[in-house]
Amino acid sequence: MRVGKVLAGSAVVALALAALMLGGCSGSGSASNSSGSGSSNEVHIGIGAPLTAGSVAQGQGIQRGVELALAQANDRADVKAAGLKFVGIAGDDQGDPKTGVTIANTFASDRQLVAVVGHLNSGVTIPASKVYNEAKIAMISPAATNPALTLQGLNNVFRVCTIDSVQGPTGADAAFNKFGFKKAVVIDDSTPYGAGLAAEFAKQFVANGGQVVLTEKTSDKDSDFNALVSKVKDANPDVVYYGGVYNAGALLSKQLKNAAVKAPLMGGDGLFDPQFIALAGNADGDLCTSVGLPTDKLPKAQEFEAAYAKQFPGKEIGAYDAYSYDAANVLVDAIVKAAKDKGAATITAPAARSEIIANVAATSIDGVTGKIAFDKNGDTTNKAITVYKVEGGKWVAALVPGQ
């Protein structure tokens, strides 16, 4: 468990189940901040992510990205001139849809909270987004890729990552055309993210001329894949595609290799974390796609990496850290602009909330992850997808757009 500071003054975010709860929070999730009642110009931004269960490594990375952005924001001249102070409020959704809705309601009950960076899992983000819409809370997901999220007609919902209907086909094209895989086993973890991504991969893989020789469903809580591995071995595929996240995916990879299955495991951005490699053991040869370009290919990457290393010594940048950082900066800019127009003292009022949402929709900036702008649905206009391969115990870019 990690305890980190809300980087806006001396407040502390406690990522513990016994943490001080904001009004209305119940269940196993928590949303907390020990700053007490802030000034009228203190603005809260929620951070919704799995922090103690589920994809914890990626969730904690999302939190660090937001914390860094808010720490920098509070030093900005325009933020000070607007009379604002930003405070991050961490909400531990544990990767569970019901807990995510509890966290969303907790955020909505906080009168000083006007925006949220979150959530990670599509299955959590979709139901939580409805709560945010009712409360006029601008929401930007750094990681939820299921297309259904932005097809709900909710004007407050945005994401800085591209969607599975882009990512899945890109993975299939790479599998068939670059790596020469002709036969695939397709497995998903039965979540909206995993099932949607796997379906998109399979559709494009077949369209390319490939053959899906076996399809199977698991649970995102499964850890024993031995029976499934036997079926995969009998199918003798060139590649095993897994729609799911790194913790279960790593165990599947490990058990496939232990059974002498030669086909590599391939998946989406849910696998793209150093913990996948750590948990899988020998993951060399495994593949994944992830949204955007490698950070070292982007103009602002070095500045971000240096600031991140200074703020979080010894912590490796994860798949979504730069995306949550960019999302937080988009929200900060939108809030500052609304404060200049409406006044900092009224920034949490309904009219200001509506203006914040409109300002997010009109965003056009250069972030760490590249150009940030949104289409009419709230989806990013940046559709870049990179293919990575595990080599020497590290994720290495194997296919970069434009190269």
KOLFI-677764 format. One record per residue: residue in one letter; y, z, x of N, C-alpha, C in turn. Coordinates in steps of 0.2 Angstrom, whole numbers, plus 2048, in hexadecimal, padded with zeros to 3 digits. Layout:
AYZXYZXYZX...
REM end
This chain:
M7FA800804800800800806800804R80B7FC8028117FC8068177FF803V81B803806821805803827802807G82B7FF8038317FB8068377FD803K83D7FC8078447FD8048467F8800V84A7F97FB84E7F57F78547F47FBL8557EE7FE85A7ED8038607EB800A8637F07FD86A7F07FA86C7F87FAG86E7FA800870801801869805803S86980B80186380F80385E8107FEA85E80D7F985980D7F485280C7F7V84D80F7F484680E7F684280B7F0V83E8067F18398047EC8328077EEA82F80A7EA82980D7EB8238097E8L81F8067EB81A8027E98148067E8A81480B7E380F8107E280E8107DBL8088127D88078137D180A8197CEA80C81E7D380F8247D08168237D1A81981D7D382081D7D482481E7CEL82B8207CF82F8217CA83081B7C5M82E81B7BF82E8167BB8358157B7L83780E7B783D80D7B383B80E7ABG84080F7A783E8107A083A80B79DG83580D79983180979582B806799C82980879F8248057A381E8097A1S8188067A081280979F80C8057A2G8068087A28018047A58008057ACS7FC8017AF7FB8027B68007FF7BBG8047FB7B98097F87BD80F7FC7BES8137FB7C38197FF7C481F7FB7C6A8257FD7C382B7FA7C68308007C7S8328007CE8368067D083B8057D5N84080A7D584580A7D98488117D9S8498147DF84C81A7DF85381B7E0S8578167DE85E8167DF86281A7D9G85E81B7D486181F7CE86581A7CAS86A81D7C686F8187C38748167C7G87480F7C887980C7CC88080B7C9S8858097CD88B8087CB88B8027C6S8918017C28917FB7BD8907F57C0N8927F47C78917EE7CA88B7ED7CEE8867F17CD8807F17D087B7EC7CCV8797E77CF8747E27CB86D7E27CEH8697E37C98627E37CB85E7DC7CBI85A7DB7CF8567D57CF84F7D77D0G84B7D67CB8447D87CB8407D37D0I83A7D77D28367D37D782F7D47D4G82C7CF7D08267D07CD8207CD7D1A81B7D17D38167CE7D88107D37D8P80A7D17DA8057D67DB8067D97E2L8077E07E18097E47E78037E97E9T7FF7EA7E57F97EF7E77F27ED7E5A7F27E77E17EC7E47DF7ED7DD7DEG7E77D97DE7E87D27DE7EA7CF7E5S7EE7C97E57F07C67EB7F67CA7EEV7F47D07F17F97D57F37FD7D27F9A7F97CF7FE7FD7CC8048027C7802Q8017C37FD8067BE7FB80B7C17F6G8097C67F280E7CA7EE8137CE7F2Q8117D17F88157D57FC8197D0800G8177CB80281B7C68058217C3800I81F7C27FA8257C17F582A7C67F5Q8287CC7F582D7D27F58317D27FBR82E7D18018327D18078377CB807G8357C580583A7C08048407C1800V83F7C57FA8457C77F68497CC7FAE8457D17FD8497D680084E7D4805L84B7CF80984F7CC80E8557C880CA8547C480685A7C180385F7C6800L85D7CB7FD8627D07FA8657D4800A8627D58058657D980B86B7D480DQ8697CE80E86F7C98118747C880CA8727C88058777C780087C7CD800N87A7D380187F7D88008847D9806D8827D480B8877D481188C7CE810R88B7CA80B88F7C480A8967C6807A89B7C280A8A27C38088A37C2800D89F7BC7FE8A17BB7F789D7C07F2V8987C37F48957C87F08997CE7F0K89C7D07F68A07D67F68A77D57F2A8A97CF7F38AF7CD7EF8AE7CD7E8A8A87CB7E58A77CC7DE8A57D37DCG8A57D77E08A47DE7DE89D7E07DCL8987DC7DF8917DD7DE88D7E07E3K8887E47E18837E67E687C7E57E3F8787E17E78717DF7E486C7E47E6V8677E67E18627EA7E285B7E77E0G8567E77E48507E47E284C7EA7DFI8497E87D98447ED7D583D7EA7D6A8397ED7D98327EA7DA82D7EC7D4G82A7E77D18257E87CC81E7E67CED81A7EA7CE8137E97D080F7E67CAD80E7E07CA80A7DD7C48037DD7C5Q8017DE7CB7FA7DE7CD7F67D87CCG7F97D37CB7F67CC7C97F27CC7C3D7F57D17BE7F17D17B87F67D07B2P7F57CB7AD7F97C97A87FC7CF7A4K7F87D37A27FA7D979E7FF7DD7A2T7FD7DF7A88027E37AC8087DF7ADG8087D97AE80E7D57AF8137D57A9V8107D57A38147D679D8177DD79DT8147E279F8167E879F81C7E97A4I81B7E67AA8217E57AF8277E27ACA8257DC7A982B7D87A682F7DC7A1N82B7E079D82F7E47988337EA79BT8307EC7A18347F17A583A7EE7A7F8397E87AA83F7E57AD8457E47A7A8427E27A28477E079C84A7E6799S8477EC79A84A7F379884F7F579DD8507F27A38557F47A885B7F07A6R8607F37A48677F07A286A7ED7A8Q8697EF7AE86C7EC7B48687E67B7L8627E57B485E7DF7B78607D97B3V8627D47B78647CD7B38607C87B6A85B7C97BB8577C37BD8517C67C1V84C7C17C18457C37C48437BE7C9V8417C07CF83D7BB7D38357BD7D1G8327B87CE82B7BA7CD8287B57C7H8227B57C681D7B97C98197B47CEL8147B77D18107B37D580A7AE7D1N8067B27CD8017AF7CA8037AB7C3S8017A57C28037A27BC8017A67B6G7FB7A97B67F97AC7B07FD7B37AEV8007B57B38057BB7B280C7B87B0T80E7B37B48157B07B38167AE7ACI8117AA7A98127A77A38147AC79DP8107B179C8117B67978187BA799A8197BC79F81F7C07A18257BC79FS8257B57A082B7B179F82D7B1798K8297B279382B7B378C8307B978BV82E7BF78F8327C578E8387C4792Y8397C179783F7BF79B8447BB796N8417B67938457B278F8487B6789E8447BA7868477BE78184D7C3783A84D7C57898527C978C8577C5790K8577BF79085C7BB79485C7BC79BI8567BD79E8557BE7A58537B87A8A8577B67AD8557B07B184F7B17B6M84B7AD7B58447AE7B98437A87BEI8417A97C483F7A47C88397A67CCS8347A27CB82D7A47CE82D7A07D5P82B7A47DA82A7A07E082379D7E1A81F79E7DC81879D7DE81379A7D8A81579C7D281179A7CC8127927CBT80C78F7CB80C7877CC8097847C5N8067887C18037857BB8097817B7P80877B7B580D7777B181077A7ABA80B77E7A880D7817A18137867A1L8147897A781A78E7A782078B7A5T8227857A78287827A682877D7A0L82277C79D82277879782377C790Q82578279182678778B82C786788G83178278B83878178883C788788L83B78C78E83F79278F844790794N84A79179285078F79785179379DN84E79979D84F79E7A284A79D7A8V8457997A783F7997AB8407937B1F83F7957B78407907BC83A7927C2R83978D7C683578E7CC83778A7D2V83678D7D88387897DE8327867E1C82C7877DE8267847E182477E7DCT8217797DF81F7737DA8187757D7I8167717D28117727CE80A7707CFD8057727CC7FE7707CD7FC7697CCS8007667C77FF75F7C680275A7CBV80575D7D080775A7D680275C7DCQ8017637DC7FD7667E27F67647E2G7F37647DC7EC7627DB7EA75B7DDP7EE7567DB7ED74F7DD7EE74E7E4T7F37517E77F47517EE7EE7537F2G7EB7587F07E575B7F37E07567F3A7DF7537ED7D974E7EC7DA7487F0D7E17467F07E27407F57E17417FCA7E27477FE7E17498057D9749806A7D674D8027CF74D8027CB747803F7CD7427FE7CA73C7FE7CC737803N7D37368047D57318097D6733810K7D87398117D973B8187D373E81BF7CF7428177C974681A7C3742819G7C373D8147BD7398137B873D80FF7BA74280B7B57458077B3741800K7AD7407FF7AB73C7F97A87407F3K7A57457F57A27497F07A57507F0A7A67537EA7AA7597EA7A675E7E5V7A67647E77A476A7E27AB76D7E0V7AC76E7DA7B37707D77B27777D4I7B577C7D67B47837D47BB7867D2D7BB78A7CD7C278D7CB7C17947C9D7C67987C97C57A07C87C77A17C1S7C779C7BC7C879D7B57CF7A07B3T7D47A07B87DB7A27B77DF79C7B5P7E579C7B27E97967B17EA7927B7Y7EC7967BC7ED7937C37E778F7C5G7E27937C67DC7907C97D978A7C5A7D878B7BF7D57867BB7D97807BAG7E07817BA7E477B7B97E47777C0L7E477B7C57E57777CC7DE7737CDA7D87777CC7D27737CD7D176D7C8A7D376E7C27D37687BE7D77627C0E7DD7637C37E175E7C67DE75B7CCF7DB75F7D07D875C7D67D27587D4A7CE75A7CF7C87577CD7CA7507CAK7CF7507C67D174A7C37D37447C8Q7D77467CD7D97427D17D47407D6F7CF7447D87CA7437DD7C573D7DAV7C473E7D37C07397D07C47327CFA7CA7337CE7CE72D7CD7CE7297D4N7CE72C7DA7CE7297E07C77267E2G7C27287DE7BB7257DF7B672A7E2G7B97307E27B47367E47B07387DEQ7AB73C7E07A673F7DB7A67467DBV7A77497D57A67507D479F7527D2V79B7557D77947567D679275C7D2L7977617D27967677CF79D76A7CDT79D76D7C77A37717C57A17787C3E7A477D7C57A27847C37A97887C2K7A878D7BE7AD7927BD7AB7997C0T7B079D7C27AE7A47C57B47A87C2S7B47AE7C47BA7B37C27BE7B47C8D7C47B67C77C87B77CD7C77BE7D0K7C27C27CC7C07C87CF7B97C87D2D7B67C27D27AF7C17D57AF7C27DDS7AA7C57DF7A97C67E77A27C47E9D79E7C37E57977C17E67967BA7E4F7967B57E87957AE7E678E7AB7E8N7897AF7EA7837AD7ED7807A87E8A77F7A97E277C7A57DD78079E7DDL78679E7DD78A7987DD78A7957E3V7897987E97887957EF7827917EFS77D7947EC7767907EC7777897E8K77B7897E377C7837DF78077E7E3V7857817E778977C7EB7857797F1K78177D7F477C77B7F97787757F7D7757767F17717717EE77576A7ECA77B76B7EA77F7657E97817617EFN7817647F47827617FB78975D7FBP78F7617F979575D7F979875C800D79D7588007A17578067A775C807V7A975F8017AE7648007AD7687FAV7AF76F7FB7AF7737F57B67757F3Y7B87737EE7BF7747EC7BF77B7E7Y7C477F7E97C47867E57CB7877E3G7CC7877DC7D27897D97D27907D8G7D67947DC7D679B7DC7DB79D7E2V7DA7A47E37DF7A77E87DA7A97EEY7DE7AC7F37DB7AC7FA7D67B27FAN7D67B77F67D27BD7F77CA7BB7F5A7CA7B87EF7C37B67ED7C17AF7F1G7C67AB7F27C57A57F67C27A67FCA7C47AB8007C27AD8077BB7AF806L7B97B38017B27B58017AD7AF7FFL7B07AB7FB7AC7A57F97AB7A1800S7B07A08047AF79C80A7AA79F80FK7AB7A680F7A67A981479F7A9812Q79E7A980B7977A98097947A2809L79879D808796796809794795810K79879781579679681C79079A81EN78F7A081B78A7A481D7837A181AA78479C81577E79981277D792816A78179181B78178A81F78378481BV78778581678B78081279077D817K78F77681979377381E79A77181BA79A7708147A176E8117A6773812P7AC7718137B27768147B477880DL7B777E80C7BA7808067C177D806M7C377B8017CA7788007CD77B7FAG7D477D7FA7D777F7F47DE77E7F4G7E27827F07E97817EF7ED7867F3D7F37877F17F878C7F47F57937F4G7F17947EF7EE79B7EE7EA79D7F4L7E87997F87E479A7FE7E879B804F7EE7988047F379880A7F679E80CD7F27A380F7F47A98117F07AB817P7F27AE81C7EE7B18227E97B5820Q7E97B881A7E47BD8187DE7B9816F7DE7B38147D97AE8127D47AE819I7D77AC81E7D47AC8257D17B2827A7D57B88267D27BE8287CC7C0824L7CC7BF81E7C77C18197C17BC81AA7C27B681B7BC7B181B7B87B2822G7BC7B48277B87B482E7B97AE831N7B47AA8327B57A38357B679E82FA7BD79D82E7BF7988297C179182CD7C07908327C278A8357BF784831G7C377F8307C177982C7C377A825D7C47808227C778081C7CE77D81BL7CF77B8157D57788137D977A80DC7E077980D7E377B8077EA777807T7EC7768017F37738007F87797FFS7FE77880080377D7FE80A7797FDV80E77D7F981477A7F78197797FDG81D7747FD822773801820771808L82477180D82376F814822775818P81E77581E81E77A82282577D824T82678382482D78682683078382CD82B78283182E77F837830778837K82F77583283276E83183976E82DL83B77482B84177482784777782BP84D77482A85377682E85577D82EK85478182985678882985078D82BA84A78A82D84478E82E845793834Q84879183984979583F84D79B83DE85379A83A85779F8388547A4833F8507A282E84C7A682A8477AA82EE8437A783283E7AA8368407B083AA8467AE83D8497B484184B7BA83DA84E7B88388517BE83384B7C2831Y8457BE82F83F7C182C83C7C6831A83C7C38378387C783D83C7CD83EK8437CD83E8477D383F8477D8839Q8467D68338467DA82E83F7DD82DF83A7D982E8337DB82D82F7DA834P8307DE83982C7DD83F8257DD83EG8217D984181A7D88418177D583BK81B7D38368197D08308197C9830E8147C582E8137BE82F8167BB828I81A7B682981C7B38238167AF81FG8167B18188117AF8148137A8810A80E7A680C80F7A08088157A0804Y8177A580181D7A57FC8237A97FED8237AC8048297B080782F7AC807A82F7A68098357A280A8377A0803Y83279F7FE83479D7F78377A27F3S8357A87F48387AE7F183F7AF7F4Y8407AE7FA8467AF7FD84B7AA7FAD8497A47FA84D79F7F784F7A07EFA8497A27EC84A7A47E58507A97E4A84F7AF7E88547B47E885B7B27E9N85C7AD7EE8627AB7F08657A67EAV8617A37E786379F7E18667A37DCL8627A97DA8657AE7D586B7B17D7V86B7B37DE8727B67E08787B27DFD8777AB7E187C7A77E087E7A67D9A8797A67D587B7A57CD87E7AB7CBI87C7B17CD87F7B77CA8877B87CDV8887B67D388E7B77D68937B27D3K8917AC7D18957A77CE8977AA7C7A8927AD7C38937B07BD8987B67BDA8977BA7C289C7C07C38A37BD7C4K8A47B87C88AB7B67C98AE7B37C2D8A97B07BE8AC7AE7B88AD7B37B2K8A87B87B28A87BD7AD8AA7C37AFG8AA7C57B58AC7CB7B88A57CF7B9A8A57D37BF8A07D67C189D7DC7BCA8A27DF7B98A17E47B489D7E27AET89D7DC7AD89A7D97A78947D47A8I8927D57AF88D7D07B18867D17ADT8857D77AA87E7D87A787F7D679FA8857D479D8867D37968837CC794P8817CB78D87D7C578B8817BF78EA8877BE78D88B7B878F88A7B7796A88A7BC79B8897BB7A28827B97A3R87D7BC7A08767BA7A18757B379FS8787B079A8777A979887B7A579EE8807A77A18837A37A687F7A37ACI87C7A97AE8787A97B48727A47B3I86F7A47AD86A79F7AC86C7987ADA8727967AA8757907AB87778E7B2N8797937B687B7927BD8747917C1V86F7947BF8687937C386678B7C1A8677897BB8657837B986977D7BDA86F77F7BF87377A7C287377A7CAT86E77E7CC86E77F7D386D7797D7S8707787DD86F7737E18717757E8I86C7787EC86D77B7F38687797F7D86977A7FE864779803861780805G85B78180385878880585378780BV85078D80C84B78D812846788811T84478780A83E78380884077C807G84677A80884977380784E773801K84F76D7FE85476C7F98517707F3I8567747F08547787EA8597757E4A8557727DF8587707D98537707D4F8557717CD8507717C885176B7C3D84B7697C084B7647BB84D7677B4K84C7637AF84E7667A884976B7A6N84376C7A983E7717A783F7777ABG8427777B084377C7B583E77C7BBD83B7767BC8377757C183B7737C7T8397747CD83C7727D383C76A7D4T8417677D78417607D883D75F7DFN83C7647E28397637E98317637E8K82E75D7E882775C7E782275C7EDA82575E7F382175D7F981B7627F9I81575F7FC80F7637FC80D762803T80B76780780876780E80076980DV7FC7658117F57678127F476A818Y7F17708187EF77481E7E877581FK7E67768257DF7778277DF77D82CV7D978182B7D87868307D5784836E7D978583C7D77838427D8789847G7D378B84A7D479084F7D679784CG7D47988467D679E8427DD79E840K7E079883F7E779883C7E8792837W7EC7938337EE78D82E7F2788832V7F07828337F477D8367F6777832A7FC7758327FD76F82E7F9769830A7F676682B7F276082C7F475A829L7F875A8247FB75482180275781EV80775482180E75681F81275081CP81575181681874B81381D748818G81D74281882273E81C82073D823Q81A74082581873F82C81173B82C
REM end
